[in-house]
Amino acid sequence: MIKAVVFDVGETLIDETRIWSRWADRLGVPRFAMLGLLGGMAAMDRPHGDAFALLRPGLDVDAEMAAWAADDPDGLRENFDEADLYPDVRPAFAELRRRGLAVIIAGNQPPQAKAALERMDLPVDAIYTSAEWGIEKPHPSFFAKVAEVAELAPAAICYVGDRVDNDVLPSTRAGMKPVLVRRGPWGYLGSEKPEAARHATIVDGLETLPDLLRPA
């Protein structure tokens, strides 16, 4: 029986459209080019960072983020806030908890993401990031840490994410129940992969999770 539901962040809980649009503005390229290239990276199973190399060969992304912070210290820049939260997140979380399931957020995110999520006052039991753990998906140690903080056997945990490579396959190998949400380029494209149907339950939004995991 599933006792805890653990969620990825980007394009699972957070709509990253504004983030990537701001990146396009920062780099001085059309937003369509940035968003299109990200879709291309997803289609070719390449990391999203490769989009930067195509748009600005030789770009030092860390140095650019530091310069951006100096230029716009009070702006969101590459970060997110409440306005980026998908509208089905709060009601899904609340209903999962009402049905007795623990709700945990744990994804590949930089240090500031935890504070951003905490400011939203979401109905969750805990929030963790790869930055604080020093481990990133898809490494098996990340999912071992998920089981550790949930204080549950992997079989009692459902991991929800938008990527086959980072979420579905490694959580399956860890012994968890994976759910793939069809949103964001990785989610839509990944849902067509045979391994997604083989290993995961595929959903179009989070509102179906309560009945899927703990029917009323």
N, C-alpha and C positions, 0 to 999 in steps of 0.2 A: 504494500500500500504506500502511495506517495504521501509523505508527511511535510515536505518542504519544496518550494518552487524558487529556483534561483535564476536571476535574470541578467543577461548581458545588458549593455547600455546603448551604444551607438546603433541606431536604426532598429533597435528593439524597443527601447523606451524613449530615446531622443531622436527627433527628426533633425538630421544634420544638414538640411538644405541651406539654412542661413550661415552655418559655419563655412561650408565650402564656397558659398557665394561671396562671403567676406574675404576668403583666401583669393578668389579670382580677382576681386577689386584690389587687394593688396599687391598682387603680382602684375596687375595691369593687363589682364587677359579677359576675354568675354566669359561671362558666367557659363554660357552654354558650352564653351570649350572645356572648362574645368569639370563641369558635371558630366559631359560626354566622355571625357577621358577616364573619369572614375568608373563609369559604366564599362568602358573598354577594359580597364584593369580587372574588374570583376569577371567579365566574360572570358578573359585569358588567364584567369587564376594567378594574376600578378598582384603584389602588394600595392595598396593605394599610394604609397610613397613614390612609386614609379611615375605617377602622373606629374609630380613636381619636376622630375628629371626630364620629362618630355617637354613640359612647358618652359622650364628655365634650366637648361643644361648647366650642371656645375653648382646649382643652388645649394647652399648650406642651410637646411631648414631650421636647425636649432638657432643659428645666428640670425636668420630672418625673423624668427619668433621673438628673439631678444630685442632686435631693432624695432619690431612692431610694438612691443610692450613699452619701449622708451618713447615711441612716437604717439601712442594712444594708451596711456596708462590706465585710464578709466573705462575703456571700451571692452566689449566682450572678446574681440579678436577671434582666436581659435577655440574659444570656450562656449558654453551653453548656459541657458537659464530656463526659468519656468515656461517661457513662451515657446520653447523648443520641445516641450514634453508632448508626446502623442496623446490625444484626448481619451483614449481607452485605458490609459495606464492607471489612473487613480481608481476608477470604478472596479477594474479587474483586481487590483491589489486588495481593495476593501472587501470584495466578495470572497476572494481566496481566504483571507484571514477570518472572515465571518464563518466560513465552512471549516475552520480549524487547521488550515495549512499555514506553515511558517512562510514568510515572504522575505527573500534576501536578494540584494543586488550585488553582483560580483562580476566585473568585466575588465577588459584591458583599457585602462584609463590613466591619465597623468594625475599627479597629486591634487591639483586644484579641482578635479572632477568630484571628489568626495564631498568637499565643502559645498559645491554647487548643488549636488543632490540633497545634501542635508538641509540646505536652505529651503528646499521645496516642501519640507515637512510631509513627506510621503508616508502612507500607512504601511511601513515595512518594519521588519524585526532587526535588520542590520544592513549596513552598506560597506562594501569593501572594494578596493581597486588593486590592480596589478602593481601599481607604483608602491603601495604600502607593503605589499607582500614580497616585492622583488622577484615576481614570477609572472610570466605572460602566457596566455593561451597561444597555441594549443599544447603547451608542455604538460605532461601528466601531473607534475607537481602542483599545477594550478588547481586541477580538479580534486586532487588529494586534499588540498587546503580547503576547498569548498566543503568537502565532507567533514573535515575537521571542525570548521567553524559552525557548521550546521548541527554537529554532534549526532550525525546519523550515518547509517550504512549507505553507500552509494545507491543501492537499489531503492531507497526511500526518497530519493531526490530527483526532481525533474529540472533539467537545465533548458532554459528558453533563450534562443539566440537567432540571429539572422544569417549565419554563415555555416556552410557545411564543413569547411576545413577547420575553423576555429571553435565551433560550437558542437555541431552534430557528431562528427566522428570522434573527437577526443572525449566527449562526455559519454558516448557509447562505450568506448574502450574502458572508461573508468567505471562502468557498470551502472550509469545513471540512465534515466529516461529522457531522451532529447525531444524537444519540440522546436521546429523551424517556423519562424514567422515570416510570411511573404511580404516584406517591405524593404525598401532600400535596394540598390542594384544587386548586392550579394544575395539578398533574400529571394528576390524574384527569379534571378538566374539559377541560384542554387536549388530552388524547389523543383527544377526540371531535371536535376541530376538523378540517375538511378539510385545512388547511395542515399540520397535524401529520403526517397520513398521507402527504401529498404530498412533504414534505421530509425527514422524520425516520424513523428506525427506532424503534419504540415497544416498550419492555420493561417487564416488571412488577417487575424487580429487577436488581441489579448482577451476580448470579451468572451470568447468560447472556452477559455481555460478552466474556469470554475466547474462547468458541467463536464468537461473532459476529464478532469483530475479528481473531482469530488462531487459527483452528481447529488443534487438536492434530494 
